[in-house]
């Protein structure tokens, strides 16, 4: 037998034997007792806009308005490295978690990381949220947002705007991955520009509310399920510019090639959707 061939056969048999007995021991994070970190930050005296930054890891996040100051609430955690850190200046506040709450590559048992925060309803905010894999419910009704920026990983997040934003928002940016995201009452959020970018996820963008200015929306997504909800009597134009071949519609639409319009009064909602695969549903309420 050829000597090189014999060596190769022996090598393959050796690797096969090793593969049957090879195991990987993944380190385990040991949790400790629950610890509560209390946040009570006052409004700036001049009531000028504040840059508010939240940097969170794997967590449950609850946000709402109603703070007596700038931010108030608690963070309950059971890993010592996860104690939040605050950095405050005249018109900025950063709340970030040690090691960003990262648990990648570890076995995790009984982990707890619960953020329950209320935000000011009297000071305009430039709010940015950077988070990993988390479950969130953010009721931002009545919170005066000048800008809103959210970057996250694999999340399950709902954001609600049940009442009109007291401040005329300049921009809203949401970058996410393989997530389930629901944005409700986007007309009440009232941003001039909305940019949404997603991966292989399920996304619902509900534009109900009272639109006060023209809104330009860009949606860029991969293999995803996208649902767009448009209220009755809203003036809207939707352009589908990707390779999506089939668009499901509900309600009354005027269709011209890849443009979908519905007549109404008031400011114009202009939506551009760039997607190739998955499903896209456009719902026009009666």
N, C-alpha and C positions, 0 to 999 in steps of 0.2 A: 504494500500500500504506500502511496505517496506520503513522505514524511510530514509535509506541511498539512495535508489533508487530515492525517492522524492527529496532529496537534490541535487542529480546529475542532475535531469531534470531541476530544477530551475537554477542551475549553467549554464547549457548549453544554456537555453533560455536567461539568462542575458548576457552571452558572445556574443550571436548572435545579441542581440540588440545593444551592444556596438560596434560590428564590423561594423554595418551599419552606425554608426554616427562618427566613429573614423577617424580623418584626421591627417596627418603629415605635419607640416609647415617646408619646407626646406629653410634654410637661403639663402639669395641672396647676391652675391658679387656686391658691387657698384663700377663701374669703374670711373676713373677720366679722365682728359685731357691726350692726348698723350705726353709721355716724351721720349726723345732721349738720349741714353747713347752712347758716342763715344769711340771707342777703337783704340789706336794707339801705339802699343808696338814694340820697335826696336829689331832687331836681336842681339844676343849676339856678342860681339866683336870678340871672337875666332871662331865663326861659328861652335862650337861643337853641337852635337844633344841636342834637348830640349824636355822635357816632357811637352806636352800640354794637359790640361784636360778641357773639357767643360761639365758643369752640367746644364741641361736645363729641364724645365718642359713642360707643354702644350704649343706648339709653332709652328710657321712656321720657318724652318731653311734652309738657303741658304749658302752653303760653296763652295769656289772655291780657286784656286791659284791666284797669281798675286799681293800679298801684297808687298809694298815697304819695310816693315820690317818683324817682326815675325807674327803679327796679326794686321789687321786693319778692321774697319767696324763699324756698328751701331747695337744697340738693341733698338727697339721702343716698348714701353709697356705703359699700362694705369692703372696699379695697383702699388701703392707706394711701397709695399713690394717686388716688383719684380726688383728693381734696382740691376743690376749685381755687384758682388764683384770680385776684382782681387787680386790674391796673386802671387807675382813674386819673384823668386830667380834667382841665376846665370844661371841655366840651367833647369828651370821649370817655368811654368805659369799655374795657375788655374783660370778659369773664371766660377763662379757659381752664380746662381740666388737665391735671398732671398726666403726661404721656398720652393725652388726647383720648383717654379711656379705651386704648387699643387692646384687644384681646386676641388678635390674629395669631394662629399657630398654637393655641393653648386649649386644653380642655377646661371648660368653665362650669362650675357647679354653684347654684344658688346665688348667682351674681345679682347685685342690686345697684341701679344707677338711675335715680328718678329725679328729674328736674321739674319743678312746679313754680313757675315765675309769672308775676304780673308786671305789666309795663305801664309807663306813664300815659295818661290821656290828655296831658296839658303841655307837653314839650314835644316838638317835632323830632322824629328819629330817622337817622340813616341806619337801618337795621341790617346786619349781616349775620348769617348763621352758617357755620361750617360743622358738619356732623358726619359720622360714619353710618353704620347700620343701626337704625333706631326706629322706634314707633313714636309718631308725633301727632298731637292734636293742637292746632294753633288757631285760636279764635281771636283774630286781630280786629274785630269790630270796634270802631271808635278809637283805635290807636292812630295818632297822627303820623303817618309814614311819608317821608319825603322820598326815600329810596328803600328798596327791599332786595336783598341778594341772598340766595340760598344755594349752597353747594353741598350735596350729600351723596352717599353711596347707595347701598341696598336698603331702602327705607319703605315704610308704610306710613304715609303722612297725609293729613287732611288740614287744609288751611281755609278758614271761613272769614268772609267779610259780610256780615249780616246788616251792617249799617254803613252809611257813606263815610269814607275817609275824610276826616276833618281838614286834611291838608291835600293839596293837589300834587299827586305823586309824579315824579319825573320818570322813574324807571323801576322795573321789576324784572329781576333775572333769576331763573331757576335752572340749575344744572344738576342732573341726577343720573343714576345708572339703572340697574334692573330693579325698578321700584314700582310701588303702587302709590300714585299721587292723585289727590283730588283737590282742585282749587275751586272754591265755591264763592259766588258773589263777586266775580272779578270786575264787573262794572262799578260796584261800590268801592273797590280798591282804587279805581280811577287812575291807573298809570298812563302816561303819555306813550311809553314804550314798554312792551312785554316780550322778553326773549325766553323761550323754554326749550331746553335741550335734554333729550333722554336717550336711553339705550333700549334694551329689550324689556320693556315694562308695560304697565297698564296706567293710562293717564286720562283723567277727566278734567276738562276745562269748562267751567260753567260761568257764562258771562251775564248772569242775571244781576239786577241792581239798577242804579241810576247813573248812567254814563254822563259825565259832565264835560268831557273834552274828547276830541278825536283820539282813538287808540290804535297804534300800529303794533301788530302781534306777529312774531316769527316763531314757528314751531319746527324743530329739527329732531327727528327721532329715527331709530333703527327699526328692527323687527319688533313692532309694538302694537298695542291696541289703544287707539285714540278715540275719545268721545268728546265732541264739541257741542255744547248746549247754548242756544241763542234764544233769548226771550222774544215774545211777540212784540211787534212794532219797533224793533231795533233796526237801525240802518246798517247793513252789514255786507261786506264783500269778502269772499273766501277764495283764495287761489291755491290749488293743489299743484305744486311744481315738480314733485318727485316722480318716481316711476310707478306709483300706486295706480293700478288699473281699475279697481272697483271701489267705489265710494257708496256707502249705504246712506240714504237720506230718510228723514222723517219730517213731516210737515210740508209746507209749501216753499219751494225754491224755484228761482229762475236759473237755468243752467245753460251756459255757453262754453262749450269745450271743457276746460278744467276750472272754470270760474262759476261759483255759486253765489247768488245774491238774493237778498230779501229786502224789500223796500220798507222804509220806516221814516220816522222823523228824528231830528236831533243830530248829535255828533255821529261821525262815521266810525264803525269798527272795521278795520282792515286787517285780515288774517292771511298769512302766507304759511302753508304747510308743506314741508319737504320731508317726504317719507317714501320708502320703496316697497317694503313688505309689511305684512300684518294686516290690521283692519282699521278703517277710518269710518266713523259714523258722524253725520252732521244732523243735529236735531234742532228744528225750528218750532218752538212752542206755539200753540194756538192762542 
